[in-house]
């Protein structure tokens, strides 16, 4: 049995012991009020306090000596002081009700933690390594290296990002992409770690090791997200550190000053000070606020997006403008050649040869489109190759200077445009400063981007805009299909950055959705950057979040979840402070019993935790 399982079993045993002792503590408290047992009432209450509050008292006393003023410290002071004042039943009630609140809080927290646990468990622990003699050895997934051959049986998790080399099967990708419908994997299909093989045995070649695979990166990002706190969380943490010592100081003043001045007796003011201490505990804020953000991260992760920290949830909740890149974001990035046209006697075959050999050195998908359009294109050497972002490509082929790109690139290389009727949607090929051909392309629209503009308006987004380096005509075709309100075309990467700055200067909170590679500067400039990231090196992207699923359809729901989270956080803060203010005032005036003070602490904490956990529904 692994250490992890041993720890889990130990925790379960401790939890059962706690519950049994708690039930016995309640029975002893009930027994203490039976008239026939009045002579042993004190003994019964002491046993009840020890059974239910041994851990609280131990931690509290330890904290008092360390001058560490936390919730345990306040409660311990209240219990011991009430007992010393002869308020035995009240002393016992503080422990009993505090412990009940703890049980209820743990239950609510476990419910919210389930979505995070599901993410952490997507990683496989072992893999079936195929050896040279075709023997199968089950090894730790960390021992799998790039190019190793692995066998994935039905029901097993994909251990590392791989490509299928033999067999076929249905693959459940829901843990990674949030997509419930399985995909069909066959030879040459790339599959991501963390997915589950459903039907057939498949043999695959590892494309990445465990550390660099998608599942590991997602887990790392989730841990990073839970530690990367936002302004509200940081404020609550700082607030509680200042607030608790301040409360103790005022409790001491309440206990001593009025009686010293001759108003009522010391015992009365000591009890009021204890009620003040119990009611003022800040645990409703300290527990429920991080829990709400934590729950939000888990819920959004299940929709196929990983957010790199709770601080980004606050930015997303304020979103008023969503800007999109076009290629690889609103479209799949797959391009098809619509037509190839040449000028004069220049051969179409030569045009395809020059374009393909330039494009295959770039990340741009045009080379794939050309390879699908024509077969048997000769491979030739390209010298002095240059890729100019936002313009196009340059290289020297067969001792000729070859330029392929947009009108701005032609102008940059001083290519004569006279007597040439430029096609607005064309990409031009020039050889030795003379335009010889152009191609036009069609792009495949991403199915999840259809009508995305209208859906975003429904969740409070005022403006949706496309920022693209493509020409205006091509951009408008896509923008109309997805219902965006505005288009900015022919933009260089720095132009996109400037557009984001302009939108921010107009007091907008700007979300930018891009492909995560070419759009890194724009993703960083926006208030909240979303990178389309399935299978990419997601940990190194500058965006605030990664849409692993590439499913834009989930974006309105994700924004709605962020807005709802912040609303819950604000509600919890206001509710906690108002209830505590009322009970503290009543306590000082002598109008609040101890049980009401306990409600202001444990009861309010439980209610705010329940409010936070509502996000899981």
N, C-alpha and C positions, 0 to 999 in steps of 0.2 A: 504494500500500500504506500502511495506517495505521501510525502510530508504534507502536501496541500490537503489531501483527504484526511490525514490524521488530525490536522488543525481544525478541519470542518467538523469532524466527529467530536473533538474536544469542546468546540464551541456549542454544539448541540447539547452535550451532556451538561455543561455549565448553565445553559439556558433552562433546561428542565429542572435542575437543582434550584435555580432562582425562582422559578414559578412555584415549586413545592414550598419553599421557604416563605414566599409571599402569601400563599394561601394560609399557611400555618400562622403567619403574623396577624392576618385579619381575624382568624379564629381566636387567637390570644387577646386581641383588642376587644372583640365582642365579649369574651369571657370576663374581661376586667370590669364590665359594667353590670354584671350579674350580682345582685345584692348578697347572695350567699357566699360569694368569693371576694367580698370587700376587703377582708383581712390580708389577702395576697394580691390585691389590685396592682400595687407597685411592681411586684415581681413579674406579673403577667405583662404589664406595659413595657418593662425593660426587655423581656424576651421578645415581644412584638417588634420593638425598635431595632434590636440587634438582628433579628431574622430578616426584616425587610430593608434595613438601612446600614448593614455592616460595611458594605463597599462605599456608600456615600460618606459615612462617618470617618472611615479610614483615609479616604482621599482628601476629605475636608480638613481633618486635623493636620495631615501632612502639608497641605497647602497653607494653613495658618502659620505654621513654623517657617515656611518658605516665603511668606508674605505674598503668596500667589492668590489674588482675589478673583476666583472664578465662581461659577454657579454653585459648585459643590461646597465651596468655602462659605458662601452666604447661607445656604441651607443648613450646614453643620452648626454654624453660629446660632441660627434660629432654633434648632432642635435642642442643643445643649442649654441655651439660655432659658428657653421655655421650661425645660425640665428642672433647672436650678430654681426657677421662680415658683415651682410647685404646680405648674400647668401641665400635668403629666399627659392627659388625654390629648391636648392641643399639640404637644411635642410629638406624640405618636402619630397623630393625624397628618402632620407635615411630612413625615417619612412615608407613610402609607400612600397618600395621594401623590406625592412626588414620584414615587416608584411606579404607580399606575400610569402617570403621564409618560414616564420613560418607556414603559412597555408599549404604549399606544404610538409614541413617536418612532420607536424602532420598527414597528409593524408598517407604518406609513413610509418610512425611509426605505425599507426593503422592497416595498412595492415599486417605488420610483427608481431604485437601483437596478431592477430587473432588465430594463432596456440597455443599460450600460454593460451589464454582465453578459447579455446576449452578444454584444459587439466584441467584447474581450474574448469570448469563447469561439470566435470564427476561425481562429488559427488552429491548424492541425498540429498534433504533437509528434506524430510519426509519419513516415513515408515508406512505400515499397520500392526499394532501389533494385533495378534490374542490372545484374552483373554481366560480365563478358560471356560467361558460360550459360547465360539466360536463367541463372538461379535468382530467386527473389529473396532479398534480405530486408527485414523491417528495421529501419534505422531512425534515430532522432532526426526530426525535420531540419535541425540546424546543420546536419552533416551533408545535406544535399547541395551540390555545387552546380554552377551554370553548365549546361550541356549533358548533365547526368540524365539517364533514362529511368523513368519511374512508371510504375503500374498503379492506376487508380481504379479500385474496385467499386461496384455499385454500393451506394450508401456512405462512401468515404468522402471526406473533405479534400479539396484540391490543396496539396501541401505548399506548393510554390507556383508562381506565375509560369505557365507552360504553354507549349504548342502540341496539339495532338498529332502523332505520327502513325498511329494505327488504331482502328476501331472507331466506333461512334456511340453516342449516348445523349440522353437529355441531361442538361446541367441546370441545377437550381441556383440562380444568381441573386436571390432575394436578400441574402445576408450582406452582400456588397452593394448592389444597385437599388434595392428596394423594389425591384420588378418581380411580381409574383409569377409571371408566366415563364416557364423554363425555356432555355435556348437549346437548339440542336447542335451538338459539336461533332465534327467529323475531321478527317485529315486536313491539316493546316489551319484548323481553328485555334485561335489563342484563347486560353481560359485563365481566369484569375484565381489566386489563392483565396481560400475562404468560401468559395462556391462548393456545392455538394453534387457529386456524381450520382445520378438517379437510377439509370437503367442498365447500361452496358459497361463492361470492362474496357478501359482505354489505356493505351501506352502513349506516354508523352515525353517530350524533351524539355528539361528545365530551362527557362529563359532568364530566371533570376534566382539568387539564393534566398533563403528564408528572410533574412534581415531586410533585403531590398524589395521583397514581394509586397503586393497590395495589402494583404491582411495585416502584416506586421506594421506597415506604415499607418494604416487606419487605427490600429490599437495605440501606437505611439501618439498619434494626433489626438485621440480621445483622452489619453492621460494628460497630454499637454493642455488640452482644452479645460479639463477640470481644475487645473492648477493656475491657469492664466486668468486671473480674476479681473472683473470689471470695476468701474468706479464705485458702484453701489455696494458691491461686496467688500471692497477695500475700506470704504467708509464705515460699514457696519463693524468690521473687525477692529478698526481704530476706535470707533465709538464705544464698543464694549470694554476695551482696555482702560479708557478714561472714565467711563460711566460707572463701573463697579466700585472702584475706590472712592469715587465721589459719593455714591449711595451709602457706603459704609461710614464715611465721614458725617453725612447728614443724620444717619441712624444714631450715631454716638451723640450728636447734638440734641436730637429729639429725646434720647434716653436720659440725658443729664440736665440740660439747661432749664426746661420749664419747672422741674421739681426743685432745682436749686433756687430758682426765683420764687418758690413758694406756691406754685400752681399745681395742685394735686400731688400725689405721692410718687416716689421713684418706681414702685412696682407697676403702677398704671402706665407710666411713660416708657418703661422697659418693654412692656407688652406691645405698646403702639410702635415702638422702634422695631420690634421683631416683625410685626405685621408689615411695616414699611420695607424691611429687608426682603421678606419673602415675596411681596408683591412687585418689587422693583427689579427682580432678576431679568436680564435681557435675553434669555434663551430663546424666546419666540422669534426674535430678530436674527440671532446668531445661527439658529437652526433652519428656519423656514426660508430665508433669503437665498443662501447658497443652494438649498434643496430645490428651489424653484428653477434656478439657472441650470443646475445639474440635470433635472428632469427634462428641461427644454433641450439640452444638448442630446440627451438620449432619444427624445422623440424625433428631433430633426435628423439624427443619424439614421433612424429607421426609414426615413423618407429618401435616403440616398445622398445626404449631404453631411460632410464633416466640417464643423466650425472650430477654428483654432483658438478657442478661449471664450469664456463667458462675457468678456469685455466687448466682444464683437456683437453679441446678441442685442446690446443696448443700441448700437449703431443701426443694425438691421431693423429694429422696431421703429426707428424714426424715418425710414425710407420714404421719400416722396418722388424720386425720379429713378427709373431703372434704364440704364444704357446697355446696349448689346453690341458686341462685335458681330460680323456677319458670317464669314467663312469658318466652319468648324464649331460655330456656336448656334446660330439660328439654322444653319445648314449642317449637313453631316460632314462636310469637307470633301465629299466625293464629287468629282467633276466629270462631265461628259463632253466630248468634242461635238459641237453642233455642226461646224463647217470649217474647212481649211481653204483659204483663197490665196492665189499667187498673182503677182503682177508680171506682165510681159511674158518672157519665155522661161521664167524660173520654174523649175520642176517641183511639184507637190512633194515628191519623195525626198528631195533635198531639204525642203522646208521642215518636214517632219524629223529628218535626221538631225538638223541643227538644233531644233527646239528640244527634242528628246534628250540629246546629250548634254545640253545646258541644264535642263530641268531635273535630270536624274541626280545632279549634285546638290539640289535644293530639297528642303522639306515640303515644298509646295506640291499639292496633289496633281498638278498638270501632267507630270511625267507618267503617272499611273493611267491618267485619262488617255494619253497618246498611245501608251502600250496596249490599251484595250481597243483603241481606234484602228491601229495598224500593226501588222505583224512583220517580223524579220527586219526591223530597223537596225542598220549597222551601228556598232559601237565604235566611236572614234575618240581620240585624245583631245581633251580641252585644256588649253594653257591659260595662265593668268586669269583664272576664273574669279569673278566678283559677284556677290549678291548685294544689291542696294535696296534696303527695306523701303517699301512704298513706291518703288520705281520698277525694278525688274532685274535682269541678269546680263552679265557681259562675259565673254570668253573668246579665245582665239582658237579656231578650228580650221584645220587644213590651210594654215597660213592666212586665214581670213579673219577680220575683226567682226565678231557677231554680237548683236544686241537684240534682246528679246524682252519687251515690256510695254509700258503704257506711253502715252503721249509725252509725259514729263521726262521719261527716260530718253526718248528720241531727241527732245530739246536739249537735255543735259549733254548728249554726245554730238550736238550740232548737226543732226541729220536733217537734210533738206526735206521739208514737208510740202513744198510747192507742187502743184499739179497732182496731189494725192488726196482723194476724197476719203478721209478717215472714218471708219465705221466706229460709232460711239461705244459700242460694247466689245470692240475688238482688242486683241493683244498683238502687238506688231513685231515682226522679225526684220531686222536690217542687217545686211551683209556689206562690209566695206562702205559704210555710210550711205547705203542705198536701201530704201524699203522694198522688200521682195515678196512679203507675204503677211497675212494676219490670220488669226484663228478666233472663233467665237465659241463660248462655253455655256453650258447650262449646269446649274448646281442642284443637288438633291436636297430638298427641304427636310429638316428634321421633323418627324411626325409630331413630336411633343411640343413644337414651337407654334403650331397652328393656333391662331387666335389668342396668343399669349398676351398681347397688348390689352385686349378687352378683359381678360381674366385678372390681370394685375390691377386694372382700374377698380374692380369689384372689392379689392382689399385695401383701397385707399391710395393707390399710386396715381399721382397727378399727371405725370408725363412719362411716355416710353419713347426711347430714341435709339436709332441705329448709328453707330460710328464705324465707318468702314473705309478702307483704302481703295475699294473698288469704285467703278464709275457710277454716276448717279442713276443712269437708266437701269443697270443691273440691280442696284441697291433698292430702287423703288419697287421693282418686281417682287422682291422678297418681302419688303416692308408692308406692301399691300396685302400679301398673303397671311402675314402674322399679325396684321392690324396695329402697327406702331403709329404713334402720333407725329413723329418727326424723323427725318433722315439727314445725316451729314456724310457726304461722300468725298472721294478723292483725298482722303486724309493720310498723312504720314503719321508714324507712331507719336512723334512730338505734337502733332496737331490734335490727336486724340486726347493727349494729356491736357492741352490747353482748353479743349472743349469741356473736359471734366472740371477744370479749375473755374471756368466761367459759370458752370451750373452750380458749383459750390458757393461762388461769390454771390449768387442770387438767393442765398439762404436755403438751398436745397440740400437734403441728405441724399447723396448719390450712390446707388448700387451699380457696379459695372460687372457684366458677365462676359468673359472672354475665354480664349482657348488655353490660357495658362502659360504659354511659351512666348509667342510674339507680343502678347499684350501685357507682359509683366510690369512695365512702367505705369500703364494705365490702371491696372489692378491695384498697384501700390498707392496711386494718387487718389483713388475713389475712397469714399467713406466706408464702403463695404465691398470688397472684391470677391467675385465668385469665379472660380476656374473650372472649366469643363475638364474633368480629370480622369476618366476611366482608363486605367492601365498606365497612366503617366507617372513620373516621379513626383508624387503628390506632396511629399514632405518638403521639397525644395522650392515649390511655387510660392510667389510673393503674395498670393491672394489670402484673404481672411478665411476663406472656406473653399472646399472642393466638392463639386457636384459629381460624386463618383458615378452616379447612375446616368449622367448626361440627360436626365429627364427634366426638361424645362417645365413640364406640366405641374411638377410639385412645388415650383417656386412661389406661387400665390399662397399655397397652404403653409409653406415654411415661414413666409413673412407674417402671415396671420398668427402662427404659433409664437413668433418672437414678440409681436405686439401684445398678445395675450399674456405672455410671461411677465413683461414689464408692468402690465396692468395689475396682475396678481401681486407682484413685489410691492408696488405702491400701496395697494389695498392692505397688505399685511403690515406694512410699516405704520400706516395711519391707524388701523384697528388696534395694533399693539400699544402704541403710544397713548391713544385716547383712553383705552380701558385702564392702563396702568396709572394714568394721570388721575382718573376718577377714583380708583381704589386707594391710591396713595393719599389723596386729599381726605377721603373718608377715614382712612386709617389714622391720620394725624389728629382728626377731629374726634376720634374714639367711636366712630360709627361703623367701622368695618370689622367683622369677626375674622378669625384666622382662616376659616374655610374660603372666604371671599378673596383673601390675599393669595391663597394657594391657587384659586381659579385664575387670578390675574397673572400667575406664573405658568403653572402646568396646563390649565384649561385653555388659556390664550395660545400657548405654544402648540397644543394639539390642534386647535382650530386653524391656526395659520399653516401648520404642516399639511392638514387635510386640504386646505385651499391650494397649496403648492402642488400637491399630488393630483389635483384635478386635471393637470396638463396631460397626464397619462391616458386620459379618456379620449 
